[in-house]
Amino acid sequence: MELQKLSKEQEQPQIITLGKRIARAMLLSAVTVTGALIIMAVVLGILFFSGETAEFIYMNF
């Protein structure tokens, strides 16, 4: 019984082009920065609209 040979398409590793890598890196960076900004906005919004901002700031700094 002989082993079945792989086709030439399967022998070569899939090469991701440089453009696709750069696009993926930029997309992930944009998602990360956007997420961080949203988290900061939520935290600052809670602080400033809670009515205890001045006491909180003077107490901690």
N, C-alpha and C positions, 0 to 999 in steps of 0.2 A: 504494500500500500504506500503510495507516494503522497507526500504532503502537497497540498495545493499551494501554488505560488501566489503571492500577493500581486495585485495589479500595480501598475506603476504609480497610479494616483495615491495608493495607500502607502507605498514605500517612501515617498517624499513627505517630510513633515510640513504641516500647514504653516506657511509663512505669513505673518500679519504685516501688512505694509506699514511703512513709517507714518504715512498720513493717517491711517486708522488708529495707530497707537497714540499719535499726538491728539487726535480728535477725542479719543476715549479719556486721555489724561486731562484734557481741558474740561470735558463734561464732568468728570468726577471732581475736579477742583471747584468748578462752579457750584455743584451740588453741595460740597463741603462748606464753602464760604457762605452760601445762602442759608444753610442749616444753622451755622454759627450765628449769623446775623439775626435770624428769627429767634433763636434762644436768647440772645442778648436783649432783643427788643421786648420779649415777654418778661424777662426778669426786671428790666428797667421800668416797664409799664406797671408791673405789680408794685415796685418800690414807690414810684412817683404818684400813683393813683390810690395808694392805700391810705394816705393821709398821715402817715407816720414817717415821712421822708426825712424831715429835719431832725427829729429825734434819733432816727436810725443813723444818719450821717454823723451827727455830733457824738453819738455814743461810740461808734466804731473808729472814728478817725481823730 
